[in-house]
Amino acid sequence: MTSKFESAADLMARALGAEDYRFAVIDHPISSASETALAAQANAAIVRGIEIITS
């Protein structure tokens, strides 16, 4: 998800009883990001996702 929606996602996770739910966050907005910047953010999200899964 993008950083703009991080607090909303955290609130939803807490409301659903998943207070410690972790997720990958990329910069907002993505609509104006260059292809290179978006690819870098996607790669960072993949790395974060792997960290979440393996920890």
N, C-alpha and C positions, 0 to 999 in steps of 0.2 A: 504494500500500500504506500501511498505517498505521505510525506510528513504532515500535510494539512489535515489528514484524517486519523493521525495516530492517537490523539486524545479520545476521539469518538470510538475507535476500535478498542482502546483500553477500557473505556466505560462499558462497552457492550460485553467485553470478556468478563469484567467484574460482575455485571448484572446476570450473566449466565453461569456464575460460579467458577470461573476460570481466572482467578486473580493473577496468577503467575504466567498466564499465556504469553508466549513470546512470538514475535513476528518480525519479518524483515521490512525495513522502511527505506524508501528512496526519496530523493528530493522532490519537492513540488514547486512548480507544475512540470508535468512531463510533456505537455502539448507543445511547449516552446523550446524544449531541449533539442539540441542537435543530435544527429544520429550517433555521433561519437560519444557525446555526453550520456545519452540514453543507454548505449551499450556498456559504458563504464558503470553506470548505476545498476544495470541488470547483472553484471558480473559481481558487483559488490553484494547484491541481494542474494545471489547464488551462494557466495561464500558465507554470508550470514545464515542462510537457510541450512547449510551443511553444519555450521556451528550449533545451531539450535537442535538439529536432529541428533547429532553425535554427542551432545553434552548431557 
